[in-house]
Amino acid sequence: MNEHMKKNDRFDWTLTLLLFLFFLISCIAIYSAQSTGQYVGRNFMVNQIFWYGVGAVIIAVTIFFDSFQYKKLAWILYGFGLLLLIGVYIAPESIAPIRNGAKSWFLIGGLGQIQPSEFVKVFLILALSRVITSHHEKNPIKTLKTDFILLLKLGITTAAPVGLIMLQPDLGTALVILSILTGIILVSGISWKIIVPIYGAAAALGTGIIYLVVKMPELLEKYLHVQTYQFNRIYSWLDPYTYASGSSYHLVKSLSAIGSGLISGKGFRNGEVYVPEAHTDFIFSVIGEEYGFIGGSIVISLYFLLIYHLIKTALDTNDPFNSYVCTGIISMIAFHVFQNIGMTIQVLPITGIPLPFISYGGSSLMGNMFAMGLVYSIHFHHRNYMFSSDKSLNI
């Protein structure tokens, strides 16, 4: 690649096209969702367009910083994120109101509610990437001891935001952060002799808990003092129609909407099934009902293309820090998509996780656009030199 190539050639046009397509899908789906139920008369689509504009500005700013600068900023942003989470927890309800049982938002005059955890996810990706690169620089010779120390560092770095988010409480976001940690650990170079036993034990523990909840809940009630009503989310996921009037109301409505869309859907704004929170967490239900299997498949294919592009960006850069950042972003986006779409079709339990770039929400969209800004930056500042082992240049 020519050293003096134009900036226009270094701009990530493929990512721009994908984001533009998500923007169109988001506006169309939200416009349909706001025309039903209690949303009649609300104009979420205009707000979403505004937040996309803010996201474009975030990308424009983010792209001008390179990986060296983000390495230096990683701990500052991480610390700032923790301060925001602490602020949400200790702030009075007039500033940080309780919404749906969680205290996760700041009220910002004129802008609505801002959810700090959406930005903390990206700050954490930068911090974890910094931890790994710094560790490998200081320990060029790998041993099981150095790998275990690295794993401990990553765990401690992740524990602080997870703990603060669980205090809100927000299980969905905590799971996203754990998925980010999992993805980054898998590419961190830590020996599989450490990874396999730990993740195997975690999988066995999770399976065992679900089995006890379903088969022997009395043991959990007796020894862990867990109340029966706390199992309802799992019960309503496994048998939604038994709890159709209560905890599985959203799921039953979502299944009815997507199922009634059949192959090609009912058409734009012809949805007939009322799904609560259709413009946010259950936006895929709107797409499934109005555009059917074909429309849903197109949306899923776009996410596959996005993840493929992010993987390609991670492989093209020779800066390990950039590769880890891309891996964290891939893990975050992939988990969001899998969990959100999975919960609308009963593959996974319901959690309050939005569909990236499509669900309505300023905080989620800005956080994701910041993540995409990092990808733009990696693509923009990366250069290849035919006869040089150093294939990255900081500008």
N, C-alpha and C positions, 0 to 999 in steps of 0.2 A: 504494500500500500504506500503510495506517495507520501513523503514526509510533509509536503506542503499542500496536501489535499484541502479543499475548501471546507469551511465549517458546515456548509449545507450538506455535504456528503457524509459528515460525521453525525448529523442529527438523526435520531432514531425514528424514521418515517413509518416503519412497520408498527411500532408501539403506538404511534400517533393514530394510525388507521384503526387499530383495535380499540383504543380508548374512544375514538369518535363513534364507532359502531355500538359500544356499550352505552355511550351517551344517548344515541338515538333510541335504543331499546329501553333504556331507563325512562326517558321522557314519555314514550308511547305507553309503557306499562303503567307508570304512575298516573298518567292522564286517564287511563281506563279505571284504575283502582279508586281514584278520587270521585268517580261518578256514581258510586254505590254506597249504600248504608249511611252511616253517620258522617261520611266524608263529603256528601253533596254540598256544594257551595264553597268548599275549600280548594285552594289552588296550590297543591304541593309541587306540581310540575314547574311552575315559575320559580319557586324556591330552589328546586333541584338544579335548574339552569344557573341560578345565581351561585350555588355552591360549586358547580362545575367550573364557573368562571374563576372563583376563588382558588380552586384546585389548579387551574391553568397558571395562575400567578405563582402559586407555590412551586410548581414544576419549573417555571421560568427562573425563579430565584435559586432553587436547588441545583439546577444544572450547571451553574457557574462555579460551584465548589467541587474540587476534585477529591480523590480518595485520601490523599495525604492530609487535607484539611478536615475531612470527616473523621479520620483517625484521631486528630487532636480534639475535635469537638465531641467525640463519643461519650466521654465520661461527664462532660458538662451537660449534655442533653439528657443523659441518664439520670444525673442528679436532679436536674430540673423536673424531669418526669416524676420522680419520687416525691418531690416537693408538691407537685400538683395533686398527686394521689393523697398525700397527707392532708393537703388543704381541703380536698373534697370531704374527707372523713371528719375533720374537726370543724368545718364551717357550719354556721347556723343554717337551718332549713330555708331561711329567706334567701340565702345565696346558693346553697346546694340542696334543692328539694328532694324529697323521697318520691321516686316514681316507680310504680309497679314493684314496690317493696325493696328497691335498691337506691342507695344514695351515691349516684355515679356521675352526676352532672353539675356543672356550674351554670347559673343563670347569667347570661350576658345581655345587658340591655340593648334592644334593637336587633340582636342576632339570634335570640332564643337560647337554647341549651347547648353547651359544649361538653363533650365527654372526654376527659383527659386520657383515659386508658387507651383510646384509639391512637393517640400519638405515642404513648408510652411503648406500645408494641414495636413501633419502628425505632424508637430510641434504644430499646433493648437489643434489637438486631444489630445496631451499630456497636453497642457495648460488648456483646458476645463476640462479634467479629474481631473487635480490638483485643479482647482477652485471648482468643486463640492465636492471632498473629504474634502478639507480644510473647506468649508462652513459647511458641515454636522458635522465635528468634533467640530467646534465652536458653532454650533446651534443644539444640540441634540434634542431639543424640536421644532417640526415643527409648524409653523403658516402660515397663508396666507401672513403675512408681511415678514417673513424670506424667504418664497418661491419666493415672488416678488423680494426681494433683490438678491436672487440667479439668477433669470432670468435676472435681470439687469446686474449682473456681467458677465454672459455668453454673453449677447448681446454686452456689451462694449468690451469684449475680442475678439469677432468675428468681430466687426465693423472695427477695424483698418486694418486687412489684406484684408477684403472685399473692403474697400475704396481704398486702394493702388492698388489692382488688377483691380478695375473698372477704375482707371486712365490709365491703359495700352492701351486700355481697353480689358478686357477678361471676357465677360459675362459667358462663359461656366464654367470656374474655380470658379467664384464667386457663381454660382448656386451649384457647388459641395460643397463648404464651407457651404453654407446655408443648404444643405441637411445633412451635418455632424452635424451642430448645432441642426437641427430638431431632428435627431435620438438621440443625447445625451440628449436633453431636455426631450424627452419622457420617458427615463429611469432614470432621475435625481431625481425623487421623488417629483418634483414640482406638486402641486395640479392640478387636472383636471379642477377645477373651474377657474384657471388662463389660463391653456393651451387651453381649448376648445374655449373660446371667442376670444383669440388672433389668433389662427390658423384658426378659422372660418372666422374672419374678413379678414385675409390675403387671404384665398381662394376666398371669395366673391369679394375682390378687384381685384385679378387676373382675375377672370371670367368676371368681369365688364369691365376691360380694353380690353380684347380680344373681347368682344361684341361690344364695341365702335369702335375698330379698324376695325371690319368687317362691322358693320351696320351704324355707324355714325362717320366716321373718320374726318368729317369736324369740329365736336365739339372739338376734340383733336387739330386740326390745329388752330382753332380760340382761344381757351382758354389756351392751353399749348404750342402753337407755335411749334408743332411737324410737320415735313415735311412728305408729302405723301410717298416719297421714303423710309423712315424709316420703313414703314409698309410692305415693299416688302417681308421680310422674312416670315411673317405670311401669306401673300397672296399666296406666292409661295409654302408654306407648305400645305395650304388648297386646292389649285388648281394648282398643279405643272405643268400640261401639257400646261396651258395657258402661263406660264413663262419658258417653256422648253429651250428656247435659251438664257435665262438670269439667273436670280437668282435661279431658280430651276433645272438648268442643272445637277448638281450633283445628286439631288434626283431622277430625271427621269432616269438617267443612272443606279443608284443603284437599282431602282425598276425593270428595264429591266433585269439587271444581275441576281438578286435574283429570279425573276419570271421565267426566262428562265432555271434556274437550276432544276425546277420541284421537283420530289421526291428524286431522287438519284444523280442529278447533271451531269455535262458533263465530269467529270474526271480531274485528276491532269494536270494542265497547258493547259487545253482545253477551257479556258474561251475565249469568243468571244466579249464581251461587254467591251468597254473601259470606265473605271470609274476613274476620276481624284482623286488623293490622295488615291488610292486603298491600298497602303501599310501602311497608317496611319489611318485616321479617318474612312475610308470606307473599312477596311479589312474584315468586315463581308459580304460585297457584294461579295468579292472573294470567301469566304467560301460557301455562298449561291449558287453561280453560278456553282462552280466546284463540290460541294458535296451535293447540294440540301437541301431539307427539313430535310433529315436524318442527314447530316453533321451539319447543323445549330442547330438542336435539341440536338445533342451530345455536342456541345459547350455550349449551354445554360444550359444543365444538369450539366456540369462540374462546371459552376458558382454556380448553386444551391448547389452542393456538397461542394464547397468552403465556401459559406455563412453558410451552415448547420454546417460545421466544426468550423467556427469562433464563431457561436452561442454556440455550445457545449463547446468550450474553455472558453467563457465568463461565462457560467453557472457553469463550474467545479471549477473555481477559487473563493476563498472566499475573495479575496482582492477587495474592491469596485473600487479602482483606475484601476486595471486590467480590470474589467468588463466594465468600461466606455471607456477605450482605445479600447477594442474589439468592443464595440458598434459604436464608431466613425469610425473605420476601415470598419465595416460592412456597415454602411451608405454610406461611400465613394465609396466602391467597387460596392454596389448595384446600386447607382445612376449612376455611370459610365456605367455599363452594360445596365441598362434600357434606359438611354438616348442615348447611342451610337447605340445600336441595334434598338431602337425605331426610331431614325432619318433615318436609312437606309431603313425602311419599311413604312415611312410616319406616324407613330404613334405619333411622336414628331417633333418639328421644328429642323432644322439642327443647331448644335453648334459644335465648335471645340473640342470635347471631345473624347479622344482615348478609344479603347477597352482594358481594363486592361490585361496586360501580353501577349497580342497578337499583338496589333498595334505596328508598328515600332516607336521607340523613346527612346533615352537614359534617358532623364529626367523623363518621365512618368514611365519607368520601374524601375529606381533607387528609385523613391519615393515610388512606390508600394512594392518594395522589402524591403525597410526600414520598411514599415508598417508590412510586413510579418515577418521581423526580430523581431519586438515587440511581435508578436504572438508566435514565436518560444521561445522567452525569457519567456513569461508568462507560456507556457507549460513546459519549461525546469526547471524553478525555483519553480513551484508549487508542493507542496507535501500534501498528506492527511495523517492524523494520526487517528487511529481508536478510541482512547479514549481521544482526545483533541479537544477543541473547536477552537483552532488556527490551521488552516489547511494550512497555507502558511508559507514558510520559505525563507528568503532572504539569498542567498549564497554569 
